[in-house]
Amino acid sequence: MPQQSPLDVPEGDPFGPHNLPYGVFSTAGEERRRIGVRIGGHVLDAGAAAVALGSPYADLLGRSSLNPLLAAGRTAWRDVRRALTAWVTDPGHRPTVEPHLLPLDEVTLHLPYEVADYVDFYASEHHATNVGRMFRPDGDALTPNWKHLPIGYHGRSGTIVVSGTDVVRPSGQRKAPADPAPVFGPSVKLDIEAEVGFVVGTPSELGRPVPLGAFEDHVFGLFLLNDWSARDIQAWEYVPLGPFLGKSFATSVSAWVTPLEALDAARVTPPARDFPLLPYLDDAAVDRPGGFDLHITVSINGQEVAQPPFATMYWTAAQQLAHMTVNGASLRTGDVFGSGTVSGPEVGQRGSLLELTWNGRDAIELADGKRTFLEDGDTVVLTAWAPGPDGTRVGLGEVTGCIVGTA
């Protein structure tokens, strides 16, 4: 019986030829970083395959980072994806393509792009409402501006790390409400934020806002993101300027970027708006709905603790991009922006321990003991899938991180 080809991906595999996310990898035998495309349980060395096939995209795919491909623009993204799809589905290409497939467990995955700027938003109404009820119990859960604009802040791009990177517990100032003065030490309320990130490909000109309809001209793809948060450090420092040391120590992202084109079947209409939106944010007449039906799972030490639904997000990525640039701020290739914590209306859909435990009041039960916030040695894993064409599922690359030591 002939040996099965790695290109014969089992039916139902979320990383079949309908997906083809991009990453960057190296091998033990050759430390040079190369662009890879995931197909089932293998990685296609895209640059080597392009050379072997005499492809005009060999230069773009032969780099050590996705940035040149990101900068090439939407037409190139479409054409390269079509070529890759043909390479892994056309039986005539198999003899040339198969030698350039490597098992996933034989490669090391790296941060696939060079990050320019990083912006994090606060786009889940359920998350924002939960936080407001916790910290403003006698006032309105949402601030007056929340349903009029996507609230965000600029983060620290230099500490965005690829999935699998250990996370060192941060130290800083913290002060409980009853304490007479702040103390310095390791965070005792280390948390996660289950998010979706977006990476910019095509840059924009300084002084020219990017309208809603141009979202797909500038954004290459999306990925899972865990914005680790030291809640006790954040609570003491964030008035009046917002998150700083409580967030900047680490943000973990998937090693795989799913191109937007792979998620056409996952497009959904966002929740109904409660207030009329200003014209630059009004998406009522856009060509396609701006939401994505992504099903996220959060696990701690191998045990599932939450299933946040991205389809419930009040503000879409296109609105976030439009707001981020409406003042004339420019985009750069490699800019990353995060959705903010993804939380749904049910307790089991909350994307942070802050919400799941109600700021430490209600511990969750794990097989190895109770948790309110993360302990040293805990490993957090985010996974997700989205509806694909013809009833398939599109898998998003996981994000994992283990808490180690203290800064």
Secondary structure, DSSP 8 states (H G I E B T S, - for coil): -----TTS--TT-TTSTTT--EEEEEESS----EEEEEETTEEEEHHHHHHHTT-TTHHHHTSSSSHHHHHH-HHHHHHHHHHHHHHHH-GGGHHHHGGGEEEGGGEEEE--S----EEEE---HHHHHHHHHHH-TTS-SS-TTTTTS--EEE--GGGEEETT--EEE-EEEE--TT-SS-EEEE-S-EE--EEEEEEE-S---TT----GGGHHHHEEEEEEEE--EEHHHHHHH-TTT--STTTTT-EEE-S-BEEGGGGGGGEE-----SS---GGG--TT-SS--EE--EEEEEETTEEEE--BGGG-SS-HHHHHHHHHTTS----TT-EEE------SSGGG-SSHHHHTTTTTS-EEETTEEESS--TT-EEEEEEEEE-GGG-EEEEEEEEEEEEEE-
